Amino acid sequence: NFMSGTDLTLPLRYALEANDVDCSIVMTDNEHGGSHDVPELMRKIQHNKPEFRNAVLSFSNTNSSVADPNDPHQLDVVGMSADVPRVIADFMAGKMGAEKN
């Protein structure tokens, strides 16, 4: 079914298994399934990779997101502009978001 949704946990499941992955960028139309597993996957990833970052770029505005707004290692962006790639790059490089020790 075309509208059944996309499993947005796949990049996080991969990151949990892969040693050389320290961030993920998920691009979505917010027609997703499996998002209820994201908080648990992020906890597991950050247990082993404390600086892991996850950015969610949504191309449609809805009342839900898979990024936790209270987690400084996750970024939620809705829509696209010329500034978005730089914002995501700065977030992934640790120039914004989680407090540095």
Protein Blocks (a to p, Z undefined) as FASTA:
>chain_A
ZZnopafklmmmmmmmpmkbcbdcdddehiaghklmmmmmmmmmmmmmmmbccddddfbd
cfbdfbdfklmkbccdedjdfklmmmmmmmmnopgcjadZZ
